[in-house]
């Protein structure tokens, strides 16, 4: 029984309660059925105290509560709050949440293609929309009190991340910033930067998951815990995380089993599927199929689940596999509810379009509780899947990693089929940060006692490596900020050139670069102290040993250069001799695996070299295809010919010779041995070494012998110290160059962009010309190309459909480049305009190279992609959806997304182009608006999320 409080203690407690009830946080807390976590309360109190906050916490921990408090605070104070998100789907979802809480009259939505109640005190928007408002000096910014930046760790995205930094830098100082981030390992560094550019910012970190996460590996019919039972599964304590010894034993045994690649069945390699069946039949471990995984989780009560597959086609195939397996996760009642919701949400879609969109197959999966979720789906379909999943009417979703970006779709279990994904350039292992983001969806707060992450067994899997991936919960936030052309003209317009440079120097990118320089500077300082010691060690009483050491290095460098030149000459002579070979020449291969007698079947001359026989073309030099005396047909390389080669004799190659036929090779090799087996090649004589006759080497040797230090008894000791001094001096110079390269990097890039825009008459020092003002209204990767097209009148006289085709080239990027097939484009004026766009891009590309602006650094204009031009032209020309999708060979979701991006840029073009009423008489603005209307129909119009 607790002791009664004294009157003084009761009075103090009453005063604390009264103070608490007087805060804005008190009524806000009462709006929720659950109590807030300590980190949420701490962040809300900091906000109420007028500070900015950076909240870094795991996925699903409830960071958005802090953002919602900022909304509550702004409304209470009679000010505005903008809530920004990285993707339109998340904006739509947040808009719906806030409307439920505050009412439709107080909440608006701006996503580029959607504008709802834009003058409301609370507006949800994508980050790009806010950036554009800041540059345009929008009147909507008046009265703005708070800005919430959800998923702020997105600023590390190399394509769009710069937008987050632009917003943070340019927001008025009176605005309080709320930054919500996934757990990052350098949150303090990011908080220090926010403190520098935004003022007083409190960093609040939480590493605790609200629902403990259990990690598993599913192999065959078994589910292994990744860690031992006494380990810290939930990440709440500091217990050691030991890998499950049963899992380690199983992995060791399974990975030690050998499956010979030479096993053959009916003359072909045994396929992985055949080996899989063999393992199952012998009771061994195998990778379970998708229906097996879902059925097992259903049986164990671990649904709903999200199965992450890093492929759209894989997601679609997974649903079909579950349907073919007869999997049913919904009862009759749930099935009826699903049909009712789906029919209500898709009622506006014409029946003929439903067939094209695969509606009936999609509906069958939903009724069984199974669906896919990826960017290639129609946005309305994705929205329905999200709604049904949250309601518990869809229990298994096969999704790409885009679902992990913040959409509110928590599950009891998350499944990872593989730990490798395509990153746009190559197949790479997923990072600890990506693993954390994906598995963070497991465990529904207030519903599940624990969440589960299941990784499917793959042959060769290393449990210790997986444990390292699962145990590393954080990843560093790295800035991807780079100045752009549009950014440059907007900055100069508002602040002038000098102030713009200073602003760019405040970016997180430069902040990180400057911090990295500190460590390098310390290393330079230590090196300089070491150099003093080395210099003392090489001091000689007879003379200047540093001068003597330099002579030795010069001599060594000269000898090395001459040796390299000699080797290069020999390679050139060898290559020249290979170019003279013809089919039928008998040669002796001097070295390598196939040294000995050989018959030239194809000289393999490089591109552009003919010599009477074109053969195969190889840019790296001649690569002759030969038949050896041992009956092997091989393509040789220049490395097999360190010395020139000459034909020993010639013989005819039968027209019937087939290099793939063992009998043909045997017969011809026999003839080769008979004809030339007795021949021996002339021994190659190496010429006199170039060093023997080199005047510079003679001079350096004489200077060495004449130097006073040459006669020193301790000469070699001094030389060793001198060599150390030279190496450390070279390393120090490299470090100093790194410091120079990292200091003012952003400002130097801005200077190059400014110089290019000055050459094109967009800028004149601090003045923005009429062309520059046009560029300031064009946002996007190809902003300068769009501006030049308007400037040169490339799009004048085009119909709305033709203009849509041309503008599509500014936004579209094929998921996989296919240079082999030229994309189909409209004919006539549109084709000519697209050709002009490519020509202008070529001119800009050359100008960028001249100014040292490189696309590899994330700055500059990529080549326009014409791959969507025909689809945009057809859709704007009222062609049916069926025909457009069939010819474009593109999923409906991709088609809608690209159309909406084209609509967005057309809106910018309409705003930037000269009006028809002006002196120019331009029709571009009017036709751009018409093109928007023409594109905004059918699936594009009724997709509420884009």
Buried (B, 14 or more C-beta within 10 A) or exposed (E): EEEEEEEEEEEEEEEEEEEEEEBBBEEBBEEEEEEBBEBBBBBBBBBBEEBBBBBBBBBBBBBBBBBBBBBBBBBEEEBBBBBBBBBBBBBBBBBBBBBEEBEEEBBBBBBBBBEBBBEBBBBBBBBBBBBBBBBBEBEBBEEBBBBBBBBBBBBBBEEBBBBBBBBBBBBEEEBBBBBBBBBBBBBEBBBBBBBEBBEEBBBBBBBBBBBBBBBBBBBBEBBBBBBBEEBBBBBEEEBEBEBBEEBBEBBEEBEEEEEEEEEEEEEEEBEEEBBBEBBBEEEBBBBBBBBBBBBBBBEEEBBBBBBBBBBBEBBBBBBBBBBEBEBBBBEEEBBEBBEEBBEEBBEEBEEEBBEBBBBEEBBEBBBBBBBBBBBBBBBBBBBBBBBBBBEBBBBBBBBBBBBBBBBBBBBBBBBBBBBEBEEEEEEEBBBBBBBBBBBBBBBBBEEBEBBBBBBBBEBEBBBEEBBBBBBBBBBEBBBBBBBBBBBBBBBBBBBBBEEBBEBBBBBBBBBBBBBEBEEBEEBBEEBEEBBEEBBEBBEBEBBEBBEBBEBBBBBEEBBEBBEEEBEEEBBEBBBEBBBBBBBBBBBBBBEBEBEEBBBBBBBBBBEEBEEEEEBBEBEEBBBBBBBBBEBEBBEBBBEBBBBBBEBBEBBEBEEEBEEEEEEBBEBBBEBBEEBBEEEEBEEBEEEEEBBEEBEBBEEBEEBBEEBBBBEBEBBEEBBEBBBBBBEBBEBBEEBBEBBEEBBBBBBBBBBBBBBBBBEBEBBEEEEBBEBBBBBBBBBBBBBBBBBBBBBEBBBBBBBBBBBBBBBBBBBBEEEEEEEEEEBBBBEEBBBEBBEBBEEBBEEBBEBBEEBBBEEEEBBBBEBBBBBBBBBBBBBBBEBBBEEBBEEBEBBBBBBBBBBBBBBBBBBBBBBBBBBEEEEEEBBBBBBBBBBBEBBBBBBBEBBBBB
